[in-house]
Amino acid sequence: MSQVEDGSHASMSSQAEGNPQPPASSLAVATSESARQRRKIAQLEEKLQLLESGQAAKQRETNYCVSKGRAIRRVVTLYDTIEDLINENDRRQDRLQMGYIALNNALPWFHQKATEMEYDDYMHMLKKLRQGADSARGDDTSKLKSLVADWVNREFKPNPPVDREDKYCRGFVNDACGQLLCPTELDWNNPTVKAGIRDRVEGHIVTEMSWPVFLYQGYTADANNLEEGLFKSRLLVQAFKAIFTSPSSAKEVAGDGDGANIIENNRRAKRDISGKRVKTHVAQIIKMHKVSPWSIAYVACQLRFAFIRKNLLAKISIIFDKIQELGLISILRRIRKII
């Protein structure tokens, strides 16, 4: 048999067995299964990276809102919700509109961003701002709990001393705390007054409208001029510095004063003697350049909160959470008149 015949016979045999041969002119390149799988894995990894980058960006946005929200209770509003500030702004209600202005001063990006966001994203942002605001307030409350005990023990030397951890021994049952919480119109050193306050006798009942002596320079008030020395006590300045600069800076308070240079002094002290940059404090983080009425009222409330007994916390929580706390509105108005 010739070679041509042999080739023809072999080709026919291959087709008969069901294994057709590819055309000799085909440019197709055979791809292995492992190569296809590697390409598929690479595509999936790329998609996953895109998803993760989006989630990371969203998480960064969330963390940013929580961080910025920490300024709200301290320098914007003590108890109002962000929604109330926004809703009442259009009605031009005096106190809430001032709060909305303060909010935009503290968060200058807020108004523009809020108008451009989708509703769900907007509500998520408000939620995270609230989270940051309430978290900061809780942190400050916890911080002052022990610090205030140390300050009172050092300055008044009560016997027994105020417990740093147990708040059941505070309030009017404790002589030192009772003296500081006593309304300016009453004399804590009078045994009859002291017993009347503790037993809540008519004429000696302490309300949210009372002006406690811990707000005053030297812890005494002039009955004929209640604005004299108001918000200038040593303890108030210490608490302000502990919250807005650092607990260690509160040790530097030499005596009573207006505290107006607290922020400026700490801004100048950003670097220590060796030139090394010191840790950034709260006032710098929230871009607080001067003492404000809201920040003083916030510290005054936190300080009062630190003096009271634990079983009274639920009742006194209206300091922070209820608009009917007229004492705070009075404080704000009074501060605006004197600074």
Beta strands, then each sheet from edge to edge (+ up, - down):
end
